[in-house]
């Protein structure tokens, strides 16, 4: 997943992710439904969910739901 300047129109800089583990989520990963939204139980223990919450913007919107 290269960023700018490798990809001139990238939405992030290559240096933003340099030395970091990047985890990509596929649409197949969202195998739950919470409040009508597709969701992932990220740690598998119900403590941290990632919800796919599409909005009016043209980009994907992700919402994090954390149980305290």
C-alpha positions in Angstrom: 0.0 0.0 0.0 2.3 2.8 -1.2 1.5 6.4 -0.4 2.7 9.7 -1.7 5.2 10.3 -3.4 5.2 6.8 -4.8 1.6 7.3 -5.8 1.2 11.0 -6.7 -2.5 11.2 -5.9 -2.4 9.0 -2.7 -4.5 10.2 0.3 -1.6 9.6 2.8 2.2 10.0 2.8 4.4 7.0 2.6 6.2 8.2 5.8 2.8 8.0 7.7 2.9 4.2 7.6 6.7 3.6 7.4 7.7 1.0 10.0 4.1 0.3 11.0 2.0 -2.8 10.5 -0.9 -2.0 8.2 -4.0 -4.3 8.5 -6.4 -4.2 5.6 -10.1 -5.0 6.2 -12.1 -6.7 3.5 -15.8 -6.5 3.2 -15.9 -10.3 3.9 -14.5 -9.5 7.4 -17.7 -7.7 8.4 -19.6 -10.8 9.5 -21.8 -9.3 12.2 -24.6 -6.8 12.4 -24.9 -4.2 15.2 -27.6 -1.6 15.1 -28.2 -2.3 11.4 -24.5 -1.8 10.5 -22.1 -4.4 9.3 -19.5 -5.1 12.0 -16.3 -6.9 13.0 -15.5 -8.1 16.5 -11.8 -7.1 16.1 -10.4 -9.0 19.1 -13.1 -11.7 19.1 -14.1 -11.0 22.7 -16.8 -8.4 22.3 -14.6 -5.5 23.6 -13.9 -3.7 20.4 -16.1 -3.5 17.3 -15.5 -1.8 13.9 -18.7 -0.8 12.2 -19.1 0.0 8.6 -21.3 3.2 8.7 -21.7 4.6 5.2 -22.7 8.2 5.2 -23.3 10.9 2.7 -19.6 11.4 1.9 -18.1 9.4 -1.0 -15.7 7.6 1.4 -16.2 4.6 3.6 -16.9 5.6 7.2 -15.8 3.3 10.0 -17.1 3.7 13.6 -15.3 2.2 16.6 -17.5 0.8 19.3 -15.6 0.1 22.5 -17.0 -1.7 25.6 -15.5 -0.2 28.8 
